[in-house]
Amino acid sequence: MITPMTTPKETAKGIFSYVIAVLVVVVIISFIISGDMTSLERWYKWSPAFLGLMMVGAFHYMGSKSGSVRFQVFAVVSVTLGFVCHDP
């Protein structure tokens, strides 16, 4: 199913709000697991999870626009690998 086109302003607003939401989720999860987010080492260790969640948004968007299930599978794989590959 093809959805109607969105304006670039709406797309940019959606992207930036998604980035902020993912950043907040990663900080909360890493704070619960690690307990300390003040060191740069923690940010480095959690970057694969952050990138995996960012790819979920991109793949979900492409999947919703194209209707292909392949992109939903890519989204699941990217978030799984993001959390598996982070160094606790």
C-alpha positions in Angstrom: 0.0 0.0 0.0 1.4 3.3 -1.0 0.9 6.2 1.4 0.7 9.8 0.3 3.8 11.9 0.1 4.8 14.0 3.1 6.5 17.4 3.0 10.2 17.6 3.8 9.4 19.6 6.9 7.2 16.8 8.3 9.9 14.2 7.4 12.7 16.2 9.1 10.5 16.7 12.2 9.8 12.9 12.3 13.4 12.0 11.9 14.6 14.4 14.6 11.9 13.4 17.1 12.7 9.7 16.5 16.5 10.3 17.1 15.7 12.1 20.4 13.3 9.3 21.4 15.9 6.6 20.6 18.6 8.5 22.5 16.3 8.7 25.6 15.5 5.0 25.4 19.1 4.0 25.1 20.1 6.2 28.0 17.4 4.8 30.2 18.1 1.2 29.4 21.9 1.7 29.8 21.4 3.5 33.0 19.2 0.7 34.4 21.7 -1.9 33.3 25.0 -0.1 33.9 24.1 2.5 36.5 26.4 5.2 35.2 26.2 7.3 32.0 28.7 10.0 32.9 31.7 8.3 31.4 32.4 8.4 27.6 33.3 4.7 27.8 29.6 3.8 28.5 28.5 5.8 25.5 31.0 4.0 23.3 29.9 0.6 24.6 26.2 1.4 24.0 26.6 2.8 20.5 25.8 -0.5 18.7 22.4 -0.6 20.5 21.8 3.1 19.5 22.6 2.4 15.9 20.5 -0.7 15.9 17.5 1.2 17.1 18.2 3.9 14.6 18.1 1.4 11.8 14.8 0.1 13.1 13.2 3.5 12.3 14.7 3.6 8.9 13.7 0.1 8.0 10.2 0.5 9.4 9.7 3.7 7.4 10.9 1.9 4.2 8.7 -1.1 4.9 5.7 1.1 5.5 6.3 3.0 2.3 7.0 -0.1 0.1 4.8 -2.7 1.8 7.6 -5.2 1.7 8.0 -7.6 4.7 11.8 -7.7 4.0 12.3 -4.4 5.6 10.5 -5.5 8.8 12.9 -8.5 9.0 15.8 -6.1 8.6 14.5 -4.0 11.4 14.2 -7.0 13.8 17.7 -8.2 12.8 19.3 -4.7 13.3 17.8 -4.2 16.8 18.8 -7.7 17.8 22.3 -7.3 16.6 22.6 -3.9 18.2 21.8 -5.2 21.6 23.8 -8.5 21.1 26.9 -6.7 19.9 27.1 -4.0 22.6 29.8 -4.5 25.2 28.4 -4.5 28.7 
